[in-house]
Structure formats: C-alpha cells, structure tokens
C-alpha cells in the first residue's frame, strides 16, 4: 500500500494571521456596534412613547378623558377600578400586546395626568433611571417628541 504524504491543513503562521485579522476587525467594528445599542434603546423608547400616546388618545376618544395618574398606564390594558371608572372601556384594552411596555432599559414609563406640559406627561428617565442627565442618561419626554 502506498502512503500519502500529502497532508492538507493550515500552518501555525496562517492561523495566527487569521486571528490577527479577526482581532483587528473586532477592534474597528466592535465599538461602533456597541455605541449603537444606546441609540437603539433611545429610539425604542421614543417609539414606545408614541405608541402609548396613540393608545391614550383612543382611550380618551372612547371615555371622554385620559386616565388619571392614579389609574396609570395599566388602564390601557385593564379597566380601571379606581377613580372615574370609564363607561366605554374597549374590551381587550387599547394595547395590542396586552401589557404596558417598558422603556428601552427595562424601566416603567412615568405617567402624570393632568400633566404640567399638557393633558398628560409621559416620560422615561433614560439609561440611569434618574431625573435629568445627558446623552444616554437624558430624560425622554412625550412633549419634546413633537
């Protein structure tokens, strides 16, 4: 029998070159992708606020008023049992998902009605979950989105 000495494979140098190239690509592309996660969370939060505003408008259209602060955003999902009980509450609620969404960082939205900036104030405190801040920590307010 003949033995084949013709072995195929990569040399250590070739593997090291590939690893260096991959490391360089990760170093160049990684920070750009990682920086975009905060932008995506901010955009998600703005979109959720707009969706909640649409649901609040439908609630008001059916019931003549926005939910009170005490009733909160949960009144978009389940019929309130406190405060002014809505007479024409839509069966199934006003949100398709059947639950109140969280902001991009997993925090609850804040809702006050009547608000200081209109019929209601709807906002998120941003990444840090505290009032104020800059950049990703900046508050996202419904009255600033228009």
Secondary structure, DSSP 8 states (H G I E B T S, - for coil): -----------HHHHHHHHHHHHHHHHHHHHHHHHHHHHHHHHHHHHHHHHHHHHHHHHHHHHSS---TTT-GGGGTS---SSS--SS--TT-S-TTSS----TTS---EEESS-SSSS-EEEE-TTTTSSS-SGGGS-EEGGG--
